[in-house]
Amino acid sequence: MNIGKRPLLTVGITTASVGAALGAALLIGGPQQDGGEGRPDRQAAVAERGRTVMPFDLEETTHHFTPTRTGGVQDVVADQPDDAQQVSLIRAHLQQEAKAFGQGDFGDPAQIHGDDMPGLTELQDGYKGIEVRYRERPDGATLTYTTDEPALVDALHDWFEAQLGDHGDHAEAGH
């Protein structure tokens, strides 16, 4: 009778050992793209890489990401609406990004957030199905992403969510 229970006990120990090892491996070498939530180290790295891509000061500006039924709205605004320098830098950058995104070039977000950023591959592959519109606002600028393809809407929402996590205090959901 005890012989019949031994394999079960061995399997239990093996399963527990494998589970512990897998858990440790995931904690130590977790994925590069994890949304940034609760990861100040990742958010700091994203902010540092962002300084090489975005000309405006992340400490003086805020990104707003608003998912919509047909895509989403990204606003970048100066925290001090009368900060003409930040407003000008935001506008120049978002004009450039609108043009690049409209041509399928998402290199800047990839450089900041990583090539495995959620939604990025789908946006690069499906860029022809997305309209990207630039608009100035008194305190910065807005990019509006519109598509009638549900998979691209989902990709935009995933992309927005990843940016919210990665930018931490420099980003907010909604307007």
Backbone as CSV, one residue per row, in Angstrom:
resi,resn,N_x,N_y,N_z,CA_x,CA_y,CA_z,C_x,C_y,C_z
1,MET,0.813,-1.187,0.000,0.000,0.000,0.000,0.862,1.257,0.000
2,ASN,1.902,1.284,0.808,2.788,2.441,0.823,3.497,2.632,-0.509
3,ILE,3.764,1.554,-1.210,4.436,1.656,-2.498,3.567,2.449,-3.468
4,GLY,2.280,2.253,-3.435,1.375,2.975,-4.325,1.334,4.472,-4.041
5,LYS,1.588,4.873,-2.788,1.562,6.293,-2.445,2.876,6.998,-2.745
6,ARG,3.951,6.252,-2.810,5.263,6.872,-3.027,5.346,7.655,-4.338
7,PRO,4.931,7.106,-5.458,5.021,7.894,-6.685,4.212,9.188,-6.605
8,LEU,3.069,9.133,-5.942,2.256,10.329,-5.799,3.006,11.385,-4.996
9,LEU,3.667,10.995,-3.924,4.436,11.904,-3.101,5.595,12.481,-3.918
10,THR,6.262,11.652,-4.681,7.376,12.108,-5.512,6.885,13.105,-6.552
11,VAL,5.747,12.833,-7.172,5.192,13.755,-8.150,4.873,15.081,-7.480
12,GLY,4.304,15.044,-6.280,3.972,16.263,-5.553,5.202,17.103,-5.264
13,ILE,6.268,16.445,-4.828,7.504,17.168,-4.538,8.085,17.730,-5.827
14,THR,8.087,16.950,-6.880,8.633,17.394,-8.156,7.835,18.580,-8.691
15,THR,6.519,18.487,-8.626,5.678,19.579,-9.101,5.924,20.848,-8.290
16,ALA,6.029,20.702,-6.970,6.294,21.860,-6.121,7.663,22.448,-6.436
17,SER,8.645,21.596,-6.639,9.995,22.076,-6.954,10.015,22.814,-8.282
18,VAL,9.360,22.231,-9.281,9.308,22.864,-10.589,8.561,24.198,-10.493
19,GLY,7.460,24.215,-9.768,6.688,25.448,-9.606,7.503,26.534,-8.924
20,ALA,8.249,26.182,-7.888,9.086,27.153,-7.193,10.184,27.673,-8.105
21,ALA,10.797,26.775,-8.853,11.866,27.180,-9.763,11.321,28.099,-10.862
22,LEU,10.171,27.756,-11.395,9.564,28.577,-12.439,9.209,29.959,-11.895
23,GLY,8.636,30.000,-10.710,8.295,31.280,-10.084,9.522,32.145,-9.876
24,ALA,10.598,31.550,-9.386,11.838,32.299,-9.185,12.382,32.811,-10.509
25,ALA,12.343,31.981,-11.539,12.853,32.384,-12.852,12.049,33.559,-13.405
26,LEU,10.749,33.537,-13.223,9.919,34.626,-13.713,10.188,35.925,-12.963
27,LEU,10.421,35.824,-11.664,10.724,37.017,-10.891,12.077,37.604,-11.265
28,ILE,13.052,36.753,-11.450,14.408,37.211,-11.743,14.520,37.706,-13.173
29,GLY,14.020,36.948,-14.111,14.189,37.297,-15.522,12.889,37.561,-16.211
30,GLY,11.991,38.265,-15.564,10.663,38.518,-16.107,10.711,39.235,-17.441
31,PRO,9.588,39.319,-18.101,9.536,39.931,-19.423,9.918,41.402,-19.369
32,GLN,10.515,41.888,-20.450,10.904,43.285,-20.505,9.671,44.168,-20.474
33,GLN,8.615,43.763,-21.148,7.398,44.563,-21.217,6.376,43.988,-20.259
34,ASP,6.172,44.666,-19.133,5.213,44.179,-18.150,4.194,45.232,-17.786
35,GLY,4.106,46.293,-18.564,3.139,47.339,-18.273,3.664,48.374,-17.308
36,GLY,4.775,48.107,-16.636,5.408,49.071,-15.769,4.753,49.258,-14.420
37,GLU,3.586,48.659,-14.191,2.876,48.874,-12.948,3.704,48.375,-11.773
38,GLY,3.911,49.268,-10.794,4.655,48.887,-9.618,6.130,48.662,-9.901
39,ARG,6.614,49.142,-11.004,7.996,48.921,-11.400,8.699,50.260,-11.577
40,PRO,9.063,50.914,-10.499,9.740,52.199,-10.623,11.028,52.096,-11.436
41,ASP,11.709,50.951,-11.374,12.942,50.786,-12.148,12.652,50.832,-13.641
42,ARG,11.584,50.181,-14.083,11.212,50.213,-15.504,10.765,51.613,-15.899
43,GLN,9.972,52.252,-15.057,9.504,53.598,-15.363,10.675,54.571,-15.466
44,ALA,11.674,54.416,-14.620,12.861,55.277,-14.686,13.631,55.024,-15.986
45,ALA,13.745,53.761,-16.377,14.441,53.428,-17.629,13.685,53.982,-18.829
46,VAL,12.356,53.877,-18.805,11.531,54.417,-19.896,11.688,55.935,-19.947
47,ALA,11.685,56.599,-18.797,11.857,58.050,-18.770,13.223,58.440,-19.334
48,GLU,14.255,57.684,-18.977,15.599,57.978,-19.486,15.663,57.812,-21.002
49,ARG,15.103,56.714,-21.519,15.078,56.514,-22.975,14.202,57.564,-23.645
50,GLY,13.134,57.966,-22.972,12.245,58.987,-23.515,12.940,60.318,-23.722
51,ARG,13.900,60.625,-22.855,14.635,61.888,-22.992,15.436,61.942,-24.285
52,THR,15.786,60.776,-24.835,16.548,60.749,-26.083,15.636,60.848,-27.303
53,VAL,14.325,60.660,-27.115,13.378,60.661,-28.232,12.454,61.879,-28.190
54,MET,11.961,62.203,-27.004,11.003,63.301,-26.866,11.742,64.570,-26.444
55,PRO,11.579,65.658,-27.186,12.327,66.878,-26.870,11.803,67.640,-25.653
56,PHE,10.566,67.392,-25.262,9.997,68.107,-24.122,10.383,67.404,-22.824
57,ASP,10.208,68.110,-21.718,10.594,67.618,-20.399,9.431,66.823,-19.793
58,LEU,9.675,65.549,-19.522,8.624,64.709,-18.932,8.174,65.218,-17.566
59,GLU,9.054,65.885,-16.854,8.695,66.419,-15.533,7.813,67.660,-15.638
60,GLU,7.725,68.238,-16.823,6.963,69.476,-17.038,5.721,69.247,-17.891
61,THR,5.475,67.972,-18.250,4.373,67.655,-19.165,3.652,66.396,-18.696
62,THR,2.482,66.164,-19.270,1.707,64.959,-18.959,1.096,64.409,-20.239
63,HIS,1.192,63.090,-20.382,0.528,62.378,-21.475,-0.846,61.931,-20.967
64,HIS,-1.872,62.080,-21.797,-3.211,61.572,-21.490,-3.578,60.585,-22.597
65,PHE,-3.994,59.386,-22.220,-4.382,58.355,-23.181,-5.842,58.005,-22.950
66,THR,-6.662,58.224,-23.971,-8.095,57.981,-23.860,-8.530,57.001,-24.945
67,PRO,-8.817,55.753,-24.576,-9.345,54.811,-25.566,-10.737,55.253,-26.005
68,THR,-11.032,55.037,-27.271,-12.361,55.344,-27.796,-12.880,54.108,-28.531
69,ARG,-14.126,54.166,-28.933,-14.752,53.052,-29.649,-14.054,52.779,-30.976
70,THR,-13.479,53.821,-31.583,-12.850,53.677,-32.898,-11.328,53.826,-32.857
71,GLY,-10.738,53.807,-31.674,-9.281,53.932,-31.550,-8.880,54.599,-30.265
72,GLY,-8.459,55.856,-30.361,-8.052,56.541,-29.146,-7.541,57.937,-29.396
73,VAL,-7.390,58.675,-28.286,-6.900,60.040,-28.311,-5.717,60.129,-27.357
74,GLN,-4.619,60.691,-27.861,-3.420,60.914,-27.060,-3.172,62.412,-26.992
75,ASP,-3.243,62.951,-25.793,-2.943,64.363,-25.577,-1.616,64.443,-24.836
76,VAL,-0.773,65.359,-25.229,0.421,65.681,-24.450,0.313,67.167,-24.146
77,VAL,0.342,67.497,-22.855,0.104,68.873,-22.431,1.198,69.331,-21.476
78,ALA,1.458,70.626,-21.515,2.371,71.239,-20.562,1.641,71.357,-19.227
79,ASP,2.322,71.004,-18.153,1.698,71.101,-16.831,1.381,72.555,-16.476
80,GLN,2.171,73.473,-16.990,1.902,74.907,-16.871,1.473,75.381,-18.254
81,PRO,0.179,75.575,-18.489,-0.320,75.896,-19.830,0.358,77.085,-20.504
82,ASP,0.947,77.989,-19.718,1.612,79.153,-20.299,3.107,78.911,-20.558
83,ASP,3.560,77.680,-20.428,4.963,77.325,-20.677,5.160,77.177,-22.188
84,ALA,5.425,78.308,-22.846,5.513,78.342,-24.313,6.583,77.385,-24.850
85,GLN,7.688,77.228,-24.138,8.753,76.345,-24.621,8.276,74.893,-24.660
86,GLN,7.650,74.414,-23.593,7.173,73.023,-23.567,6.069,72.816,-24.594
87,VAL,5.156,73.774,-24.710,4.067,73.665,-25.687,4.641,73.550,-27.095
88,SER,5.623,74.368,-27.416,6.248,74.336,-28.736,6.947,72.999,-28.992
89,LEU,7.660,72.486,-27.998,8.357,71.203,-28.141,7.373,70.047,-28.305
90,ILE,6.280,70.084,-27.545,5.231,69.052,-27.663,4.673,69.052,-29.080
91,ARG,4.328,70.230,-29.569,3.710,70.336,-30.892,4.647,69.824,-31.985
92,ALA,5.902,70.234,-31.931,6.867,69.790,-32.946,7.009,68.263,-32.925
93,HIS,7.081,67.700,-31.733,7.252,66.247,-31.624,6.023,65.491,-32.114
94,LEU,4.844,65.920,-31.699,3.637,65.197,-32.104,3.341,65.358,-33.593
95,GLN,3.696,66.491,-34.190,3.559,66.629,-35.647,4.443,65.596,-36.342
96,GLN,5.664,65.462,-35.856,6.612,64.503,-36.417,6.102,63.069,-36.236
97,GLU,5.571,62.773,-35.055,5.080,61.425,-34.777,3.854,61.096,-35.628
98,ALA,2.962,62.050,-35.821,1.776,61.815,-36.656,2.198,61.409,-38.061
99,LYS,3.179,62.100,-38.594,3.670,61.787,-39.932,4.301,60.388,-39.946
100,ALA,5.150,60.098,-38.972,5.822,58.797,-38.912,4.806,57.662,-38.751
101,PHE,3.871,57.800,-37.815,2.877,56.751,-37.574,2.037,56.517,-38.822
102,GLY,1.708,57.585,-39.523,0.923,57.470,-40.749,1.652,56.702,-41.845
103,GLN,2.961,56.569,-41.701,3.777,55.814,-42.662,4.204,54.459,-42.095
104,GLY,3.643,54.100,-40.937,3.965,52.804,-40.331,5.248,52.792,-39.530
105,ASP,5.816,53.962,-39.263,7.066,54.061,-38.507,6.750,54.310,-37.036
106,PHE,6.844,53.259,-36.238,6.624,53.352,-34.796,7.948,53.155,-34.064
107,GLY,9.035,53.589,-34.704,10.371,53.413,-34.144,10.589,54.137,-32.829
108,ASP,10.017,55.327,-32.679,10.207,56.064,-31.429,9.586,55.334,-30.236
109,PRO,8.312,54.909,-30.315,7.774,54.149,-29.185,8.553,52.855,-28.923
110,ALA,9.009,52.205,-29.976,9.794,50.974,-29.789,11.100,51.283,-29.065
111,GLN,11.734,52.401,-29.411,12.984,52.778,-28.761,12.762,53.079,-27.277
112,ILE,11.645,53.685,-26.959,11.354,54.060,-25.573,10.864,52.858,-24.763
113,HIS,9.921,52.105,-25.321,9.223,51.064,-24.557,9.689,49.644,-24.867
114,GLY,10.399,49.444,-25.954,10.846,48.107,-26.350,10.039,47.590,-27.530
115,ASP,10.686,46.727,-28.300,10.048,46.165,-29.493,8.856,45.267,-29.158
116,ASP,8.819,44.751,-27.928,7.741,43.844,-27.553,6.582,44.556,-26.856
117,MET,6.514,45.860,-27.028,5.433,46.648,-26.433,4.079,46.138,-26.933
118,PRO,3.114,45.899,-26.035,1.793,45.431,-26.460,1.173,46.345,-27.515
119,GLY,0.638,45.726,-28.567,-0.045,46.440,-29.637,0.868,46.963,-30.731
120,LEU,2.157,47.082,-30.460,3.066,47.732,-31.401,3.175,47.000,-32.733
121,THR,3.358,45.713,-32.711,3.492,44.951,-33.960,2.231,45.072,-34.803
122,GLU,1.074,44.987,-34.168,-0.191,45.092,-34.888,-0.359,46.474,-35.522
123,LEU,0.082,47.518,-34.804,-0.020,48.875,-35.341,0.926,49.063,-36.520
124,GLN,2.125,48.537,-36.405,3.081,48.631,-37.514,2.549,47.888,-38.735
125,ASP,2.023,46.692,-38.526,1.518,45.885,-39.637,0.245,46.469,-40.242
126,GLY,-0.595,47.099,-39.427,-1.897,47.566,-39.899,-2.006,49.069,-40.059
127,TYR,-0.863,49.762,-40.110,-0.892,51.225,-40.123,-1.761,51.821,-41.229
128,LYS,-1.884,51.128,-42.362,-2.702,51.664,-43.464,-4.182,51.730,-43.089
129,GLY,-4.578,50.982,-42.088,-5.961,50.982,-41.644,-6.241,51.949,-40.505
130,ILE,-5.246,52.770,-40.157,-5.394,53.723,-39.053,-5.185,55.142,-39.574
131,GLU,-6.131,56.014,-39.294,-5.955,57.433,-39.592,-5.392,58.099,-38.337
132,VAL,-4.308,58.846,-38.491,-3.692,59.573,-37.378,-3.816,61.060,-37.691
133,ARG,-4.549,61.782,-36.831,-4.762,63.213,-37.030,-4.080,64.010,-35.917
134,TYR,-3.387,65.039,-36.315,-2.716,65.955,-35.386,-3.586,67.189,-35.205
135,ARG,-3.642,67.677,-33.970,-4.374,68.913,-33.683,-3.682,69.634,-32.531
136,GLU,-3.520,70.937,-32.680,-2.951,71.730,-31.590,-4.037,72.056,-30.580
137,ARG,-3.607,72.200,-29.356,-4.472,72.678,-28.285,-3.685,73.743,-27.531
138,PRO,-4.313,74.602,-26.763,-3.599,75.716,-26.133,-2.397,75.296,-25.276
139,ASP,-2.489,74.127,-24.653,-1.428,73.690,-23.746,-0.570,72.556,-24.305
140,GLY,-0.705,72.255,-25.610,0.091,71.184,-26.193,-0.470,70.734,-27.523
141,ALA,-0.643,69.420,-27.662,-1.159,68.883,-28.924,-1.840,67.540,-28.682
142,THR,-2.594,67.116,-29.698,-3.378,65.892,-29.639,-3.155,65.068,-30.894
143,LEU,-3.034,63.754,-30.709,-3.087,62.815,-31.823,-4.342,61.989,-31.641
144,THR,-5.159,61.915,-32.689,-6.368,61.096,-32.664,-6.173,59.948,-33.639
145,TYR,-6.353,58.738,-33.145,-6.191,57.514,-33.931,-7.579,56.946,-34.191
146,THR,-7.901,56.732,-35.481,-9.217,56.228,-35.852,-9.069,55.061,-36.816
147,THR,-9.834,54.006,-36.553,-9.860,52.842,-37.437,-11.224,52.191,-37.337
148,ASP,-11.592,51.470,-38.395,-12.841,50.708,-38.334,-12.545,49.213,-38.206
149,GLU,-11.284,48.869,-37.947,-10.883,47.475,-37.784,-10.776,47.137,-36.295
150,PRO,-11.652,46.260,-35.799,-11.656,45.931,-34.371,-10.296,45.467,-33.827
151,ALA,-9.541,44.713,-34.596,-8.235,44.245,-34.124,-7.274,45.418,-33.906
152,LEU,-7.380,46.447,-34.751,-6.524,47.619,-34.580,-6.992,48.494,-33.418
153,VAL,-8.299,48.546,-33.192,-8.812,49.247,-32.013,-8.242,48.583,-30.763
154,ASP,-8.291,47.256,-30.719,-7.730,46.521,-29.575,-6.234,46.787,-29.430
155,ALA,-5.514,46.811,-30.548,-4.069,47.071,-30.507,-3.783,48.477,-29.969
156,LEU,-4.571,49.453,-30.400,-4.403,50.813,-29.889,-4.665,50.867,-28.387
157,HIS,-5.701,50.182,-27.941,-6.011,50.173,-26.509,-4.891,49.503,-25.716
158,ASP,-4.350,48.407,-26.231,-3.223,47.727,-25.569,-2.004,48.644,-25.526
159,TRP,-1.758,49.334,-26.626,-0.628,50.253,-26.730,-0.772,51.406,-25.738
160,PHE,-1.968,51.951,-25.624,-2.225,53.021,-24.659,-1.988,52.525,-23.235
161,GLU,-2.523,51.354,-22.921,-2.394,50.795,-21.571,-0.930,50.581,-21.206
162,ALA,-0.137,50.087,-22.152,1.293,49.884,-21.911,1.989,51.215,-21.641
163,GLN,1.613,52.253,-22.381,2.227,53.559,-22.163,1.844,54.130,-20.805
164,LEU,0.591,53.930,-20.414,0.169,54.401,-19.089,1.020,53.772,-17.996
165,GLY,1.232,52.464,-18.082,2.043,51.782,-17.074,3.488,52.216,-17.110
166,ASP,4.033,52.351,-18.301,5.448,52.685,-18.435,5.768,54.123,-18.045
167,HIS,4.855,55.054,-18.309,5.137,56.455,-18.023,4.801,56.843,-16.587
168,GLY,4.125,55.975,-15.857,3.862,56.237,-14.432,3.239,57.589,-14.186
169,ASP,3.920,58.399,-13.366,3.395,59.718,-12.977,3.362,60.712,-14.129
170,HIS,3.997,60.382,-15.244,4.013,61.283,-16.399,2.823,61.058,-17.327
171,ALA,1.902,60.163,-16.952,0.763,59.855,-17.817,-0.495,59.643,-16.993
172,GLU,-1.625,59.891,-17.642,-2.922,59.700,-17.000,-3.884,59.105,-18.023
173,ALA,-4.857,58.368,-17.537,-5.912,57.846,-18.400,-6.966,58.928,-18.587
174,GLY,-7.439,59.053,-19.802,-8.534,59.987,-20.070,-8.119,61.429,-20.115
175,HIS,-9.087,62.282,-20.399,-8.847,63.731,-20.504,-8.986,64.370,-19.151
